[in-house]
């Protein structure tokens, strides 16, 4: 039987309550999930924009290097990438002796790094595809006023590509939200990590994981609503003209 009392009693833990403290007293649960999602999306987008420009460059070596990066990170499971970064890198002495080890031994940093590289790989292809699909009329208009290749890219092609990439990028945002659920496997107390902790203490799996699922669903609805609002604002010029 479902135990509603357990759900009610342990619900604050999903919102940062820990060891009997008030909600938001720690970064556990929802706060951790939002941190992982927000930072990885921000850093991934910052990395993806220059990579997308390089991906569409005429230099085959540069474009090929970006293609290889995307192929590796899109062709392997995110969980495997996370485990390689968190567990695998520790076996190399030169990494443990480097300045980076103070960061790579931190599960939070490793999760952010894995999520950032993964979402950057997907976002790079999304933006690069839209750069290639820039309407020839926009390019001809930019050339007619004497814009250089880089100026045209900065003022015309890239802003237009970023707007047109919104529908596909919204799917990537939702997928990254779902992907943060694996962070609990490297000791982080995100929503799924809190659910696993409650399960290990109560031996009742349905209630904590059901609660986590409801919160994920609410976050998904909120993100979809925000992305739809952004699409209506920034893609209005693609819609039919009002008579």
C-alpha positions as MATLAB code, in Angstrom:
seq = 'XXXXXXXXXXXXXXXXXXXXXXXXXXXXXXXXXXXXXXXXXXXXXXXXXXXXXXXXXXXXXXXXXXXXXXXXXXXXXXXXXXXXXXXXXXXXXXXXXXXXXXXXXXXXXXXXXXXXXXXXXXXXXXXXXXXXXXXXXXXXXXXXXXXXXXXXXXXXXXXXXXXXXXXXXXXXXXXXXXXXXXXXXXXXXXXXXXXXXXXXXXXXXXXXXXXXXXXXXXXXXXXXXXXXXXXXXXXXXXXXXXX';
ca = [
       0.000    0.000    0.000;
       1.060    3.572   -0.671;
       2.012    5.471    2.478;
       0.888    9.118    2.097;
       2.319    9.901    5.525;
       5.833    9.052    4.314;
       5.420   11.334    1.300;
       4.251   14.239    3.453;
       6.920   13.739    6.110;
       9.850   13.444    3.709;
       8.656   15.964    1.078;
      10.683   18.886    2.564;
      13.878   16.920    1.916;
      13.296   17.321   -1.815;
      13.356   21.104   -1.281;
      16.575   21.411    0.690;
      15.569   20.347    4.203;
      18.263   18.218    5.804;
      18.706   16.692    9.290;
      15.459   18.203   10.488;
      16.275   21.698    9.266;
      13.929   23.995    7.327;
      13.471   23.871    3.580;
      16.200   25.533    1.488;
      18.662   25.051    4.368;
      20.870   22.950    2.063;
      21.418   22.477   -1.662;
      19.907   18.986   -1.671;
      17.073   17.985   -3.983;
      15.500   20.598   -6.224;
      18.218   23.196   -5.671;
      20.966   20.785   -6.703;
      19.021   19.712   -9.789;
      18.452   23.320  -10.856;
      22.108   24.173  -10.261;
      23.294   21.253  -12.371;
      20.818   22.099  -15.120;
      21.416   25.843  -15.179;
      25.211   25.758  -15.032;
      25.585   22.971  -17.582;
      23.206   24.662  -20.041;
      24.900   28.047  -19.624;
      28.441   26.723  -19.974;
      27.392   24.338  -22.735;
      25.812   27.146  -24.759;
      28.860   29.370  -24.284;
      31.035   26.533  -25.574;
      28.659   25.523  -28.368;
      28.456   28.921  -30.092;
      32.150   29.165  -31.080;
      32.211   25.426  -31.809;
      29.218   25.827  -34.140;
      31.034   28.607  -35.993;
      34.093   26.366  -36.281;
      31.887   23.463  -37.426;
      30.670   25.521  -40.398;
      34.128   26.868  -41.247;
      35.697   26.085  -44.630;
      38.841   24.854  -42.868;
      38.413   21.076  -42.954;
      40.820   20.424  -40.099;
      38.953   22.791  -37.795;
      35.528   21.562  -38.868;
      36.656   17.948  -38.601;
      37.971   18.417  -35.060;
      34.608   19.806  -33.943;
      32.810   16.971  -35.754;
      34.953   14.433  -33.900;
      34.180   16.098  -30.559;
      30.446   15.954  -31.289;
      30.627   12.388  -32.578;
      32.323   11.154  -29.411;
      30.006   12.884  -26.958;
      26.826   12.235  -28.919;
      27.800    8.654  -29.645;
      28.459    7.527  -26.067;
      26.041    7.410  -23.110;
      26.136   10.357  -20.725;
      26.367    7.965  -17.782;
      29.546    6.452  -19.209;
      31.010    9.923  -19.732;
      30.226   10.839  -16.128;
      31.817    7.662  -14.792;
      34.944    8.153  -16.927;
      35.398   11.709  -15.655;
      34.593   10.981  -11.997;
      36.059    7.498  -11.560;
      38.308    6.908  -14.572;
      40.560    9.980  -14.526;
      41.680    9.223  -10.974;
      43.794    6.293  -12.146;
      46.235    8.552  -14.013;
      49.081    9.801  -11.840;
      49.726   12.857  -13.983;
      46.141   14.008  -13.426;
      46.328   13.443   -9.661;
      49.577   15.429   -9.592;
      48.187   18.324  -11.660;
      46.385   21.466  -10.566;
      43.147   20.065  -12.004;
      42.927   17.269   -9.437;
      41.628   19.586   -6.722;
      38.580   20.097   -8.938;
      38.254   16.664  -10.559;
      38.027   14.904   -7.198;
      34.841   16.880   -6.530;
      31.683   15.066   -7.682;
      29.861   18.353   -8.322;
      32.584   19.633  -10.648;
      32.757   16.311  -12.492;
      28.991   16.276  -13.015;
      29.000   19.847  -14.333;
      31.895   19.008  -16.659;
      30.223   15.878  -18.034;
      26.856   17.586  -18.519;
      28.472   20.657  -20.090;
      30.477   18.696  -22.651;
      27.477   16.521  -23.512;
      25.014   19.350  -24.039;
      27.670   21.380  -25.889;
      28.056   18.545  -28.403;
      24.338   18.455  -29.168;
      23.880   22.231  -29.108;
      26.824   22.697  -31.477;
      25.110   20.614  -34.150;
      21.787   22.393  -33.575;
      23.304   25.851  -34.037;
      25.623   24.781  -36.866;
      22.660   23.372  -38.764;
      20.794   26.644  -38.470;
      23.848   28.644  -39.554;
      23.992   26.516  -42.710;
      20.263   27.083  -43.255;
      20.523   30.868  -43.143;
      18.409   32.211  -46.011;
      20.490   33.188  -49.003;
      18.633   36.505  -49.193;
      20.014   37.559  -45.821;
      23.534   36.677  -46.931;
      23.197   38.547  -50.224;
      21.803   41.605  -48.449;
      24.747   41.614  -46.033;
      27.244   41.305  -48.877;
      25.553   44.066  -50.830;
      26.289   46.577  -48.059;
      29.929   45.482  -47.880;
      29.901   43.335  -44.749;
      32.896   41.075  -44.257;
      32.427   37.353  -43.595;
      32.916   37.733  -39.841;
      30.746   40.825  -39.597;
      27.972   39.076  -41.510;
      28.291   36.064  -39.202;
      28.153   38.212  -36.054;
      25.311   40.511  -37.089;
      23.219   38.394  -39.456;
      23.829   34.655  -39.574;
      24.500   33.873  -35.911;
      21.646   35.909  -34.360;
      19.230   34.498  -36.936;
      20.502   30.949  -36.338;
      20.142   31.254  -32.565;
      16.518   32.331  -32.900;
      15.649   29.574  -35.357;
      17.401   27.006  -33.149;
      14.999   27.610  -30.252;
      12.525   24.770  -31.024;
      15.282   22.169  -31.269;
      17.174   23.652  -28.328;
      14.075   23.467  -26.136;
      14.146   19.685  -26.599;
      17.802   19.669  -25.518;
      16.900   21.631  -22.374;
      14.250   19.069  -21.436;
      16.626   16.186  -22.152;
      19.275   17.760  -19.948;
      16.752   18.097  -17.129;
      16.070   14.370  -17.329;
      19.793   13.630  -17.621;
      20.623   15.360  -14.329;
      18.927   12.395  -12.616;
      22.142   10.368  -12.987;
      24.078   12.814  -10.797;
      22.952   10.855   -7.753;
      25.132    7.951   -8.918;
      28.244    9.974   -8.082;
      27.055   10.843   -4.558;
      25.282   14.120   -5.388;
      21.967   14.698   -3.595;
      19.823   15.879   -6.495;
      16.131   14.970   -6.690;
      16.883   11.365   -7.583;
      19.682   11.219   -5.028;
      17.302   12.349   -2.283;
      14.770    9.743   -3.416;
      17.437    7.033   -3.235;
      18.427    8.197    0.254;
      14.830    8.061    1.499;
      14.419    4.611   -0.053;
      17.566    3.328    1.675;
      16.247    4.572    5.021;
      12.590    3.528    4.697;
      12.863    0.526    2.333;
       9.818    1.912    0.487;
      10.745    2.687   -3.127;
       7.454    3.860   -4.617;
       6.795    6.920   -2.462;
      10.167    8.726   -2.809;
      10.600    7.990   -6.512;
       6.978    8.916   -7.237;
       7.536   12.232   -5.451;
      10.682   12.865   -7.494;
       8.805   12.026  -10.703;
       6.057   14.547   -9.895;
       8.646   17.276   -9.280;
      10.449   16.444  -12.536;
       7.113   16.596  -14.353;
       6.343   20.008  -12.880;
       9.793   21.271  -13.898;
       9.261   19.942  -17.415;
       5.941   21.765  -17.751;
       7.551   24.978  -16.504;
      10.473   24.710  -18.941;
       8.188   23.901  -21.872;
       6.056   26.957  -21.034;
       9.133   29.210  -20.840;
      10.540   27.901  -24.118;
       7.198   28.326  -25.875;
       7.069   31.921  -24.674;
      10.580   32.497  -26.000;
       9.649   30.955  -29.353;
       6.584   33.169  -29.699;
       8.686   36.237  -28.989;
      11.822   35.529  -31.018;
      10.272   33.565  -33.888;
       7.304   35.837  -34.488;
       8.853   37.028  -37.755;
       8.503   33.483  -39.174;
       4.761   33.361  -38.589;
       2.067   34.442  -41.044;
       1.515   38.164  -41.327;
      -1.603   39.548  -39.779;
      -3.903   41.213  -42.276;
];
